[in-house]
Amino acid sequence: MLLEVVMIVLFIVLGVGALLPAWWGWHMIVDYYWRTRVTPPLPEPCPNVTVILCLRGADPSLDACLRGLLNQDFPRYRVHFVIDNAEDRAYGKVQEILGQGVPPQVQVQTELLERPCPTCSLKVCSQLQAVSKLGADTDIVVLIDADSIPAADWLRAMVVPFADPKVGATTGIRWFAPVDRGWGSLIRHIFNTGSYPQMFAFDHVWGGSVALRAELFQQTTLSKRLGQAFCEDAAITGPVREKGLKIVWVPAATNTNQESVTLSASLRFIQRQLVCTRLDHIDWPILLACNMYNTFAIAALAVLTGVGVYLERWDWAGIAAGLIASFAVAMFAALNMAEFVIRRNYRVRGVPAPPMVWTWKMLPGFFFTQAVCMLFLWRAHNIRRVDWRGIEYAIDGPGKIRMEKYQPYQPPDHASAPHHSAM
């Protein structure tokens, strides 16, 4: 009798651990579905907004990003470009697009990175340079990445929630919809799909589409944190909470990325994303514990399945195998449902939806990505050097980042191909 009670408790504990990611995923999907709507008009008076785009290398999506950014249906706004150096291909692309004309409601400022910072990444360094030159009248600062292609209502969707004084930051979603069926592109897509529910649960914004109250840079530890950060997005949560404010996820600020990527570049991307979270997110210990709990639960259930078969305890084997199957089915179904709600969002807003790519590789890719993420999550604690866009950084721990040597960006050979991401 005692054994049966112990096993019931054990299966409950392991079942909760196994299904925790599925709960996060479906919670976010339901929230995203119900909050998808046509972007409402801006409140009056219209806040003063500055959008910052920092560039190192000309991503395949840069042309579309620039054209979308300069053609927002927003009454007036500033765009501040910080480009790595005058020889960078992004500099020529920006000058080309600006030379074709800028809408009258947009004020543009373009400058080069003045001095690489030794204690944070080049991207964060460029953002801090732009922030240091904000006008005193700036109400909201918006950060965007070059692989984001903003729809015409993107900026309005990001700013509308600030009508609530309790909102400190808003963030969109990057949705990978690759045009190819290569393993690298699919693995990155699956990882990205699985990471957003956890970002939603732990208030982890996406740096490629995030808006902040300008006062956060002066009244919290945000500027200090960024000065020692590898990634800006993971460093934002803590300062927003310091101010007693909340982060709002904005379905209408969903940006689709259709770039392709090689498998090796995809794996480097995944590892770097996890290192960023480990170094800069205030909830990293809890996030790590939850993921280790999930990993342990899945492994323990697999062992119990085998033990049940060996001992001919078919009830144990059936429950354990059923929980593993429930995890796999719930997560795979969530991935496919997410594809649906993302495209529904585009249709509701009158934005062209990207095509859905389906291949048999999705199923083995799901299990491969799950295994890789667990391995990389653990490895994130031990990595001491990271290469990002041709710059090597030494990592001694949170707040202890050191750029080894600056050099202009040289894109890898495959990055010159159409739709191919350099990562």
C-alpha positions in Angstrom: 0.0 0.0 0.0 2.8 2.4 0.9 4.6 1.7 -2.4 1.4 2.5 -4.3 1.0 5.9 -2.5 4.7 6.7 -3.2 4.3 5.8 -6.8 1.2 8.0 -7.2 3.0 11.0 -5.6 6.0 10.3 -7.8 4.0 10.2 -11.0 2.2 13.5 -10.0 5.6 15.2 -9.4 7.1 13.9 -12.6 4.0 14.6 -14.6 4.0 18.3 -13.5 7.6 18.6 -14.5 7.1 16.9 -17.8 4.1 19.0 -18.8 5.3 22.4 -17.5 6.6 23.6 -20.9 3.3 22.5 -22.5 1.4 24.6 -19.9 3.6 27.6 -20.7 3.1 27.1 -24.4 -0.7 26.8 -24.4 -1.0 29.6 -21.9 0.8 32.0 -24.3 -1.1 30.7 -27.4 -4.5 31.4 -25.7 -3.3 34.8 -24.6 -2.0 35.6 -28.0 -5.2 34.5 -29.7 -7.5 36.5 -27.5 -5.4 39.7 -27.7 -5.0 39.6 -31.5 -6.9 42.6 -32.9 -6.7 45.5 -35.2 -4.2 48.0 -33.8 -6.1 50.8 -32.0 -5.4 54.5 -32.7 -2.8 56.3 -30.6 -3.8 58.2 -27.5 -3.5 61.9 -27.3 -1.2 63.6 -26.9 1.1 61.5 -29.1 4.3 60.6 -27.2 7.7 61.5 -28.6 9.3 58.3 -29.8 12.9 57.5 -30.9 13.6 54.2 -32.7 17.2 52.9 -32.4 18.6 50.5 -35.0 22.3 49.4 -34.5 24.0 47.8 -37.5 27.0 45.6 -38.1 26.9 43.9 -41.4 24.1 44.0 -44.0 21.6 41.3 -43.1 19.4 39.9 -46.0 16.4 41.5 -44.4 18.0 44.9 -44.0 16.5 46.5 -47.1 13.0 45.4 -46.0 13.7 46.4 -42.4 14.7 50.0 -43.4 11.8 50.5 -45.8 9.3 49.3 -43.2 10.9 51.4 -40.4 10.7 54.6 -42.4 7.1 54.1 -43.5 5.2 53.6 -40.2 1.7 55.0 -39.8 2.8 57.1 -36.9 2.3 60.9 -36.7 5.9 61.8 -36.0 9.0 59.8 -34.8 12.7 59.8 -34.9 15.0 57.1 -36.2 18.5 56.9 -34.9 21.0 54.6 -36.8 24.3 53.7 -35.3 26.5 51.8 -37.8 29.7 50.0 -36.9 32.0 51.8 -39.3 31.9 53.7 -42.6 33.2 50.7 -44.6 30.5 48.4 -43.3 28.0 47.3 -46.0 25.1 48.4 -43.8 26.4 52.0 -44.1 26.0 51.9 -47.9 22.6 50.3 -47.7 21.3 52.9 -45.2 22.6 55.8 -47.4 21.0 54.2 -50.4 17.6 53.9 -48.8 17.8 57.4 -47.3 18.8 58.8 -50.7 15.5 57.6 -52.1 13.6 60.0 -49.8 12.3 60.1 -46.2 8.7 60.7 -45.3 8.1 64.1 -43.7 7.0 62.7 -40.3 10.3 60.9 -39.8 13.5 62.6 -38.4 16.6 60.6 -39.2 20.0 60.7 -37.4 22.8 58.5 -38.7 26.2 58.1 -37.0 29.1 55.7 -36.6 30.1 53.8 -33.5 32.4 56.2 -31.8 34.3 53.8 -29.5 33.8 50.1 -28.9 33.0 49.4 -25.2 35.3 46.9 -23.6 32.8 45.6 -21.0 29.7 44.9 -23.2 28.8 43.6 -26.7 29.2 45.9 -29.7 25.4 45.9 -30.1 24.7 47.1 -26.6 27.6 49.6 -26.9 25.9 51.1 -30.0 22.6 51.3 -28.2 24.1 53.1 -25.2 25.7 55.6 -27.6 22.3 56.4 -29.1 20.6 56.6 -25.7 23.2 59.1 -24.5 22.1 61.4 -27.3 18.4 61.2 -26.7 16.6 64.5 -26.5 15.2 65.6 -23.2 11.7 65.4 -24.7 11.9 61.7 -25.6 9.1 59.7 -23.9 9.6 56.3 -25.4 12.7 54.5 -26.7 12.2 51.6 -29.2 14.9 49.1 -30.1 14.7 47.1 -33.3 17.0 44.6 -35.0 18.0 44.5 -38.7 16.3 41.1 -39.1 12.9 42.6 -38.1 10.6 43.6 -40.9 8.0 46.0 -39.3 4.5 46.2 -40.7 3.1 49.7 -41.1 1.3 49.5 -37.7 4.3 48.1 -35.8 5.3 51.3 -34.0 1.8 52.2 -33.2 1.1 48.8 -31.7 4.3 49.1 -29.6 3.4 52.5 -28.2 -0.4 52.2 -27.6 0.0 50.2 -24.3 2.0 53.0 -22.7 -1.3 54.9 -22.2 -1.4 52.7 -19.1 1.0 54.3 -16.6 1.8 50.9 -15.1 3.4 49.7 -18.4 7.2 50.1 -18.4 8.0 48.1 -21.6 6.3 46.4 -24.5 7.7 43.7 -26.7 6.9 41.9 -29.9 7.7 38.4 -31.2 10.1 37.2 -33.8 8.6 34.3 -35.8 10.9 32.4 -38.1 9.2 31.3 -41.3 12.1 30.0 -43.4 11.7 29.6 -47.1 13.7 26.4 -47.2 13.4 23.0 -45.5 17.0 22.8 -44.3 17.8 21.3 -40.9 19.4 24.5 -39.7 16.4 26.7 -40.5 14.0 24.2 -39.0 15.9 23.7 -35.8 16.2 27.4 -35.3 12.4 27.8 -35.9 11.6 25.0 -33.4 13.9 26.4 -30.8 12.4 29.9 -31.3 8.9 28.6 -31.0 9.6 26.7 -27.8 11.6 29.6 -26.2 8.8 32.2 -26.5 6.4 30.6 -23.9 9.3 30.7 -21.4 10.1 34.3 -22.3 6.4 35.1 -21.8 6.4 33.3 -18.4 9.5 35.1 -17.2 9.0 38.5 -18.7 12.0 38.1 -21.1 11.5 40.7 -23.9 12.8 40.3 -27.4 15.5 42.9 -28.2 14.6 43.0 -31.8 11.3 44.7 -31.0 11.1 46.3 -27.6 9.9 49.7 -26.4 10.8 51.3 -23.1 9.9 54.4 -21.1 12.8 56.7 -21.5 12.9 57.4 -17.8 14.1 53.8 -17.1 17.5 54.8 -18.4 17.8 57.5 -15.7 15.7 56.2 -12.8 16.8 52.5 -12.6 19.9 50.4 -13.0 19.2 49.8 -16.7 22.1 51.9 -18.1 24.5 50.3 -15.6 23.3 46.8 -16.4 23.6 47.4 -20.2 27.1 48.7 -19.7 28.1 45.2 -18.5 25.7 43.2 -20.7 26.1 40.8 -23.5 22.5 41.1 -24.7 20.2 44.0 -24.1 16.9 42.1 -24.0 17.8 39.8 -21.1 18.9 42.9 -19.0 15.7 44.8 -19.3 13.4 42.7 -17.0 15.1 43.6 -13.7 15.0 47.4 -14.1 11.4 47.4 -15.2 10.5 45.5 -12.0 12.6 47.9 -10.0 10.3 50.7 -11.1 7.2 48.6 -10.2 6.1 48.5 -13.8 5.0 45.7 -16.1 6.0 44.3 -19.5 3.2 43.9 -22.1 3.4 41.5 -25.0 2.0 42.9 -28.2 0.7 40.4 -30.8 0.4 43.1 -33.4 4.2 43.7 -33.1 4.9 40.2 -34.5 7.8 40.3 -37.0 8.4 37.4 -39.4 11.9 36.4 -40.4 12.2 34.2 -43.6 16.0 34.0 -43.6 17.7 30.6 -43.9 20.6 29.4 -41.8 23.0 26.5 -41.8 22.8 23.9 -39.1 26.1 25.0 -37.5 25.1 28.6 -37.5 21.7 27.6 -36.0 23.4 25.7 -33.1 25.7 28.7 -32.4 22.6 30.9 -32.3 20.9 28.6 -29.8 23.9 28.5 -27.6 24.4 32.2 -27.7 20.7 32.9 -26.8 21.0 30.7 -23.7 24.3 32.3 -22.7 22.6 35.7 -23.0 19.8 34.7 -20.7 22.2 33.1 -18.2 24.4 36.3 -18.0 21.8 39.0 -18.0 18.3 37.8 -17.0 17.3 38.4 -13.3 15.2 35.1 -13.2 17.9 32.8 -14.7 18.2 30.6 -11.5 14.4 29.9 -11.6 14.4 29.4 -15.3 17.3 27.0 -15.2 15.7 25.1 -12.3 12.4 24.7 -14.2 14.2 23.4 -17.3 16.3 21.0 -15.2 13.1 19.8 -13.5 11.5 19.2 -16.9 14.6 17.3 -18.2 14.8 15.2 -15.0 11.1 14.4 -15.2 11.3 13.2 -18.8 14.4 11.1 -18.1 12.9 9.6 -14.9 9.7 8.8 -16.7 11.7 7.0 -19.5 13.5 5.0 -16.8 10.2 4.1 -15.1 8.8 2.9 -18.4 11.7 0.5 -18.7 11.5 -0.6 -15.0 7.7 -1.1 -15.4 8.2 -3.4 -18.4 11.0 -5.3 -16.7 9.0 -5.9 -13.5 5.8 -6.4 -15.6 4.2 -3.5 -13.8 2.2 -2.5 -16.8 0.4 0.2 -14.9 3.8 2.0 -14.1 5.0 1.5 -17.7 1.6 2.8 -19.1 1.5 5.9 -16.9 5.1 6.8 -17.5 5.0 6.3 -21.2 1.6 8.1 -21.4 3.1 11.2 -19.7 6.0 11.2 -22.1 3.6 10.9 -25.0 1.4 13.6 -23.6 4.4 16.0 -23.4 5.4 15.3 -26.9 1.9 15.5 -28.3 1.1 18.7 -26.4 4.3 20.4 -27.4 4.1 19.4 -31.1 0.4 20.4 -31.2 1.3 23.8 -29.6 3.9 24.3 -32.3 1.4 23.8 -35.0 -1.3 25.8 -33.3 1.2 28.7 -32.9 1.6 28.6 -36.7 -2.1 29.1 -37.0 -2.5 31.9 -34.5 0.5 33.8 -35.9 -1.1 33.8 -39.4 -4.5 34.6 -38.0 -2.9 37.7 -36.4 -1.6 38.8 -39.9 -5.0 38.3 -41.5 -6.8 40.2 -38.8 -4.5 43.2 -39.3 -4.6 43.0 -43.1 -0.9 42.1 -43.4 0.3 39.4 -45.9 1.0 36.2 -44.0 4.1 34.1 -44.8 3.6 30.7 -46.3 3.7 27.7 -44.0 6.4 25.2 -44.6 5.8 21.7 -43.6 8.1 18.7 -43.9 8.6 15.3 -42.3 11.8 16.8 -40.7 9.7 18.7 -38.2 9.0 15.6 -36.0 12.6 14.4 -35.6 13.7 18.0 -35.5 11.5 18.6 -32.5 13.1 15.8 -30.4 16.6 16.8 -31.6 16.0 20.5 -30.6 14.7 19.4 -27.2 17.9 17.4 -26.6 20.2 20.1 -27.9 18.5 22.8 -25.7 19.0 20.7 -22.5 22.6 20.2 -23.4 23.3 23.8 -24.3 21.4 25.0 -21.2 23.8 23.2 -19.0 26.8 24.2 -21.1 25.8 27.9 -20.8 27.3 27.8 -17.3 30.7 26.7 -18.5 31.2 28.7 -21.7 34.1 31.2 -21.3 34.3 32.6 -24.9 31.7 33.5 -27.4 32.2 34.6 -31.0 29.5 37.0 -32.2 29.6 38.7 -35.6 33.4 38.3 -35.8 34.1 39.6 -32.3 35.3 37.3 -29.6 34.2 38.0 -26.1 35.7 36.6 -22.9 33.0 35.7 -20.3 33.9 35.4 -16.6 30.3 35.5 -15.4 27.3 37.9 -15.2 28.5 41.5 -15.5 32.0 40.3 -16.4 32.1 40.6 -20.2 35.3 41.6 -22.1 35.7 42.2 -25.8 39.0 40.7 -26.8 39.7 42.7 -30.0 37.7 44.9 -32.3 37.7 44.3 -36.0 35.4 45.3 -38.9 32.7 42.8 -39.7 33.5 40.2 -42.4 30.4 38.2 -43.3 30.8 34.4 -43.8 30.7 33.1 -47.3 27.2 31.6 -47.0 25.8 34.9 -45.7 26.0 36.4 -49.2 23.4 34.0 -50.5 19.8 35.4 -50.8 17.7 34.9 -47.7 20.8 33.5 -45.8 21.3 34.7 -42.3 24.8 35.3 -40.9 23.6 34.9 -37.3 
